[in-house]
Amino acid sequence: MAKQSPAPNWQDLALGCATLEAGSSRYQKTGDWRSSRPIWNFEQCVKCGVCTVFCPEGCLKMNADGYPQVDLDYCKGCAICVTECWTGCISMEEEKD
């Protein structure tokens, strides 16, 4: 059996490949795509951070008080945080212009 070469590191791929620079979404403010945004009921939030783990955009961080804080420049309104929150403290609110 022939030994396979290891897969190349993303940094070694030729220009023009579909792979982008790691973390390049910070240059693309995708929040404009959103039609609804997550809203937290902080009285019900237990500061577990589960919502931050499952956010596909990485736009949820825990603030100094330990509560989730969303960066609306990047939040697409996918509602995965709502689905994954076991306390039910997150809801979606329609965007208003």
MDTraj code that builds the backbone (N, CA, C; nanometers):
import mdtraj as md
import numpy as np

residues = "MET ALA LYS GLN SER PRO ALA PRO ASN TRP GLN ASP LEU ALA LEU GLY CYS ALA THR LEU GLU ALA GLY SER SER ARG TYR GLN LYS THR GLY ASP TRP ARG SER SER ARG PRO ILE TRP ASN PHE GLU GLN CYS VAL LYS CYS GLY VAL CYS THR VAL PHE CYS PRO GLU GLY CYS LEU LYS MET ASN ALA ASP GLY TYR PRO GLN VAL ASP LEU ASP TYR CYS LYS GLY CYS ALA ILE CYS VAL THR GLU CYS TRP THR GLY CYS ILE SER MET GLU GLU GLU LYS ASP".split()
xyz = np.array([
    [0.0851, -0.1172, 0.0000],
    [0.0000, 0.0000, 0.0000],
    [0.0897, 0.1236, 0.0000],
    [0.0638, 0.2173, -0.0907],
    [0.1433, 0.3400, -0.1014],
    [0.1063, 0.4356, 0.0114],
    [0.2067, 0.5023, 0.0636],
    [0.1849, 0.5998, 0.1716],
    [0.1329, 0.7299, 0.1111],
    [0.0256, 0.7841, 0.1683],
    [-0.0320, 0.9087, 0.1187],
    [0.0408, 1.0284, 0.1778],
    [0.0512, 1.1337, 0.0985],
    [0.1087, 1.2589, 0.1478],
    [0.0074, 1.3262, 0.2385],
    [0.0544, 1.3960, 0.3404],
    [-0.0406, 1.4681, 0.4257],
    [-0.1055, 1.5827, 0.3477],
    [-0.2254, 1.6197, 0.3877],
    [-0.2944, 1.7319, 0.3233],
    [-0.2144, 1.8594, 0.3468],
    [-0.2106, 1.9501, 0.2486],
    [-0.1349, 2.0741, 0.2672],
    [-0.2008, 2.1647, 0.3705],
    [-0.1223, 2.2449, 0.4343],
    [-0.1724, 2.3469, 0.5247],
    [-0.2440, 2.4511, 0.4395],
    [-0.3490, 2.5140, 0.4895],
    [-0.4246, 2.6118, 0.4102],
    [-0.3363, 2.7258, 0.3632],
    [-0.2309, 2.7590, 0.4391],
    [-0.1426, 2.8698, 0.4006],
    [-0.0562, 2.8336, 0.2804],
    [-0.0398, 2.7043, 0.2522],
    [0.0437, 2.6588, 0.1419],
    [-0.0327, 2.6425, 0.0111],
    [-0.1648, 2.6620, 0.0137],
    [-0.2443, 2.6450, -0.1078],
    [-0.2189, 2.7607, -0.2042],
    [-0.2279, 2.7318, -0.3327],
    [-0.2054, 2.8336, -0.4353],
    [-0.3184, 2.9368, -0.4334],
    [-0.2857, 3.0580, -0.4749],
    [-0.3876, 3.1622, -0.4868],
    [-0.4925, 3.1178, -0.5868],
    [-0.6167, 3.1576, -0.5635],
    [-0.7245, 3.1194, -0.6526],
    [-0.8024, 2.9999, -0.6024],
    [-0.7535, 2.9331, -0.4985],
    [-0.8288, 2.8220, -0.4396],
    [-0.9475, 2.8792, -0.3634],
    [-1.0437, 2.7982, -0.3361],
    [-1.1636, 2.8442, -0.2667],
    [-1.1371, 2.8772, -0.1205],
    [-1.0263, 2.8294, -0.0660],
    [-0.9957, 2.8550, 0.0738],
    [-0.9569, 3.0007, 0.0934],
    [-1.0137, 3.0633, 0.1929],
    [-0.9819, 3.2027, 0.2244],
    [-0.8907, 3.2084, 0.3447],
    [-0.8344, 3.3239, 0.3666],
    [-0.7526, 3.3456, 0.4858],
    [-0.8355, 3.3136, 0.6096],
    [-0.7764, 3.2457, 0.7035],
    [-0.8476, 3.2146, 0.8277],
    [-0.8899, 3.3444, 0.8949],
    [-1.0154, 3.3501, 0.9364],
    [-1.0643, 3.4685, 1.0060],
    [-1.0944, 3.5853, 0.9142],
    [-1.1067, 3.5624, 0.7835],
    [-1.1284, 3.6730, 0.6903],
    [-1.2670, 3.7339, 0.7031],
    [-1.3586, 3.6675, 0.7740],
    [-1.4922, 3.7239, 0.7887],
    [-1.4899, 3.8556, 0.8653],
    [-1.3818, 3.8824, 0.9369],
    [-1.3741, 4.0101, 1.0076],
    [-1.3714, 4.1275, 0.9105],
    [-1.3392, 4.1009, 0.7827],
    [-1.3371, 4.2067, 0.6821],
    [-1.4706, 4.2194, 0.6093],
    [-1.5598, 4.1236, 0.6294],
    [-1.6892, 4.1217, 0.5613],
    [-1.7997, 4.1368, 0.6654],
    [-1.8531, 4.2559, 0.6804],
    [-1.9586, 4.2782, 0.7797],
    [-2.0895, 4.2205, 0.7265],
    [-2.1206, 4.1020, 0.7743],
    [-2.2340, 4.0255, 0.7235],
    [-2.3644, 4.0542, 0.7973],
    [-2.3630, 4.1409, 0.8965],
    [-2.4836, 4.1705, 0.9730],
    [-2.5923, 4.2377, 0.8925],
    [-2.5566, 4.2977, 0.7788],
    [-2.6565, 4.3620, 0.6945],
    [-2.7536, 4.2616, 0.6325],
    [-2.7200, 4.1333, 0.6340],
    [-2.8051, 4.0299, 0.5770],
    [-2.9208, 3.9945, 0.6702],
    [-2.9090, 4.0343, 0.7937],
    [-2.9991, 3.9899, 0.9000],
    [-3.1387, 4.0506, 0.8844],
    [-3.2426, 3.9704, 0.9090],
    [-3.3793, 4.0219, 0.9135],
    [-3.4343, 4.0195, 1.0558],
    [-3.3665, 3.9457, 1.1450],
    [-3.4033, 3.9465, 1.2871],
    [-3.2762, 3.9304, 1.3698],
    [-3.2844, 3.9761, 1.4942],
    [-3.1668, 3.9723, 1.5821],
    [-3.1990, 3.9025, 1.7134],
    [-3.0965, 3.8423, 1.7752],
    [-3.1195, 3.7775, 1.9045],
    [-3.1290, 3.8814, 2.0168],
    [-3.2209, 3.8553, 2.1077],
    [-3.2416, 3.9400, 2.2262],
    [-3.2354, 3.8490, 2.3488],
    [-3.1605, 3.8897, 2.4512],
    [-3.1441, 3.8104, 2.5734],
    [-3.2298, 3.8638, 2.6853],
    [-3.2867, 3.7722, 2.7614],
    [-3.3502, 3.8044, 2.8884],
    [-3.2443, 3.7723, 2.9943],
    [-3.1705, 3.8738, 3.0369],
    [-3.0575, 3.8506, 3.1267],
    [-3.1001, 3.8083, 3.2670],
    [-3.2264, 3.8291, 3.3022],
    [-3.2757, 3.7787, 3.4314],
    [-3.2850, 3.6265, 3.4288],
    [-3.3029, 3.5697, 3.3114],
    [-3.3155, 3.4248, 3.2951],
    [-3.1822, 3.3599, 3.2569],
    [-3.0878, 3.4389, 3.2054],
    [-2.9586, 3.3872, 3.1584],
    [-2.8734, 3.3415, 3.2777],
    [-2.8130, 3.2229, 3.2646],
    [-2.7285, 3.1689, 3.3713],
    [-2.5786, 3.1815, 3.3392],
    [-2.5473, 3.2566, 3.2318],
    [-2.4084, 3.2845, 3.1930],
    [-2.3293, 3.1580, 3.1587],
    [-2.3964, 3.0606, 3.0986],
    [-2.3290, 2.9337, 3.0679],
    [-2.2379, 2.9441, 2.9451],
    [-2.2686, 3.0346, 2.8526],
    [-2.1860, 3.0517, 2.7339],
    [-2.2127, 2.9548, 2.6214],
    [-2.3154, 2.8709, 2.6333],
    [-2.3455, 2.7743, 2.5277],
    [-2.3727, 2.8473, 2.3956],
    [-2.4402, 2.9593, 2.4011],
    [-2.4704, 3.0346, 2.2791],
    [-2.3424, 3.0789, 2.2077],
    [-2.2401, 3.1136, 2.2828],
    [-2.1147, 3.1581, 2.2215],
    [-2.0417, 3.0429, 2.1528],
    [-2.0560, 2.9241, 2.2055],
    [-1.9892, 2.8070, 2.1486],
    [-2.0497, 2.7696, 2.0136],
    [-2.1819, 2.7792, 2.0002],
    [-2.2491, 2.7350, 1.8793],
    [-2.2652, 2.8429, 1.7727],
    [-2.2323, 2.9681, 1.8022],
    [-2.2462, 3.0760, 1.7038],
    [-2.1516, 3.0502, 1.5863],
    [-2.2054, 3.0296, 1.4646],
    [-2.1191, 2.9979, 1.3509],
    [-2.0332, 3.1147, 1.3047],
    [-2.0691, 3.2354, 1.3405],
    [-1.9916, 3.3525, 1.3007],
    [-1.8927, 3.3966, 1.4078],
    [-1.9030, 3.3390, 1.5266],
    [-1.8137, 3.3800, 1.6343],
    [-1.8381, 3.5238, 1.6776],
    [-1.9608, 3.5711, 1.6601],
    [-1.9905, 3.7103, 1.6930],
    [-2.0494, 3.7264, 1.8328],
    [-2.0531, 3.6181, 1.9097],
    [-2.0980, 3.6249, 2.0488],
    [-1.9778, 3.6072, 2.1406],
    [-1.9627, 3.6993, 2.2317],
    [-1.8565, 3.6937, 2.3328],
    [-1.9197, 3.7204, 2.4683],
    [-1.8548, 3.6732, 2.5719],
    [-1.9020, 3.7024, 2.7074],
    [-1.8452, 3.8385, 2.7484],
    [-1.9306, 3.9263, 2.8024],
    [-1.8832, 4.0581, 2.8449],
    [-1.8208, 4.0505, 2.9844],
    [-1.7790, 4.1633, 3.0365],
    [-1.7108, 4.1679, 3.1662],
    [-1.7984, 4.1160, 3.2800],
    [-1.9305, 4.1259, 3.2650],
    [-2.0232, 4.0765, 3.3672],
    [-2.0571, 3.9288, 3.3497],
    [-2.0026, 3.8660, 3.2435],
    [-2.0268, 3.7238, 3.2200],
    [-2.1479, 3.6937, 3.1351],
    [-2.2122, 3.7963, 3.0803],
    [-2.3287, 3.7766, 2.9939],
    [-2.2861, 3.7788, 2.8478],
    [-2.3597, 3.7089, 2.7609],
    [-2.3287, 3.7118, 2.6180],
    [-2.3550, 3.8498, 2.5592],
    [-2.2685, 3.8880, 2.4682],
    [-2.2832, 4.0148, 2.3970],
    [-2.2640, 3.9856, 2.2486],
    [-2.3557, 4.0315, 2.1668],
    [-2.3525, 4.0031, 2.0234],
    [-2.2939, 4.1221, 1.9473],
    [-2.2089, 4.0926, 1.8510],
    [-2.1551, 4.1946, 1.7612],
    [-2.2469, 4.1969, 1.6393],
    [-2.3342, 4.2961, 1.6328],
    [-2.4356, 4.3015, 1.5277],
    [-2.3776, 4.3324, 1.3900],
    [-2.2526, 4.3723, 1.3824],
    [-2.1885, 4.3897, 1.2522],
    [-2.1746, 4.2561, 1.1803],
    [-2.1710, 4.1461, 1.2567],
    [-2.1464, 4.0140, 1.1993],
    [-2.2589, 3.9140, 1.2199],
    [-2.3504, 3.9400, 1.3112],
    [-2.4618, 3.8477, 1.3372],
    [-2.5534, 3.8435, 1.2152],
    [-2.5771, 3.7223, 1.1626],
    [-2.6640, 3.7045, 1.0462],
    [-2.8083, 3.6736, 1.0858],
    [-2.8342, 3.6600, 1.2142],
    [-2.9698, 3.6305, 1.2586],
    [-3.0123, 3.4877, 1.2329],
    [-2.9181, 3.3954, 1.2376],
    [-2.9470, 3.2549, 1.2063],
    [-3.0289, 3.1854, 1.3151],
    [-3.0284, 3.2392, 1.4360],
    [-3.1051, 3.1867, 1.5504],
    [-3.0515, 3.0540, 1.6043],
    [-2.9306, 3.0170, 1.5694],
    [-2.8719, 2.8964, 1.6279],
    [-2.8550, 2.9155, 1.7782],
    [-2.8211, 3.0363, 1.8212],
    [-2.8079, 3.0634, 1.9647],
    [-2.9400, 3.0374, 2.0369],
    [-3.0512, 3.0734, 1.9739],
    [-3.1839, 3.0507, 2.0324],
    [-3.2105, 2.9013, 2.0458],
    [-3.1791, 2.8273, 1.9410],
    [-3.2018, 2.6827, 1.9403],
    [-3.1178, 2.6123, 2.0464],
    [-2.9936, 2.6554, 2.0636],
    [-2.9022, 2.5874, 2.1549],
    [-2.9150, 2.6321, 2.3003],
    [-2.9807, 2.7438, 2.3259],
    [-2.9938, 2.7935, 2.4641],
    [-3.0917, 2.7060, 2.5420],
    [-3.0406, 2.6351, 2.6394],
    [-3.1242, 2.5430, 2.7169],
    [-3.2103, 2.6144, 2.8207],
    [-3.1815, 2.7426, 2.8499],
    [-3.2641, 2.8167, 2.9462],
    [-3.3792, 2.8889, 2.8783],
    [-3.3755, 2.9020, 2.7474],
    [-3.4809, 2.9729, 2.6752],
    [-3.4760, 3.1235, 2.6936],
    [-3.3595, 3.1764, 2.7286],
    [-3.3515, 3.3207, 2.7560],
    [-3.3249, 3.4049, 2.6318],
    [-3.3090, 3.3415, 2.5159],
    [-3.2840, 3.4157, 2.3927],
    [-3.4047, 3.4039, 2.3017],
    [-3.4471, 3.5165, 2.2466],
    [-3.5538, 3.5170, 2.1471],
    [-3.5064, 3.6006, 2.0283],
    [-3.5784, 3.5902, 1.9189],
    [-3.5454, 3.6678, 1.8004],
    [-3.6456, 3.7819, 1.7857],
    [-3.5917, 3.8978, 1.7498],
    [-3.6748, 4.0172, 1.7289],
    [-3.6532, 4.0657, 1.5861],
    [-3.7615, 4.0967, 1.5179],
    [-3.7519, 4.1448, 1.3801],
    [-3.6750, 4.2760, 1.3760],
    [-3.5902, 4.2901, 1.2750],
    [-3.5143, 4.4142, 1.2560],
    [-3.6089, 4.5278, 1.2202],
    [-3.5759, 4.6432, 1.2698],
    [-3.6518, 4.7641, 1.2367],
    [-3.5575, 4.8608, 1.1682],
    [-3.6020, 4.9216, 1.0608],
    [-3.5166, 5.0192, 0.9919],
    [-3.5286, 5.1559, 1.0531],
])
top = md.Topology()
chain = top.add_chain()
for i, resn in enumerate(residues, 1):
    res = top.add_residue(resn, chain, resSeq=i)
    for name in ("N", "CA", "C"):
        top.add_atom(name, md.element.get_by_symbol(name[0]), res)
traj = md.Trajectory(xyz[None], top)
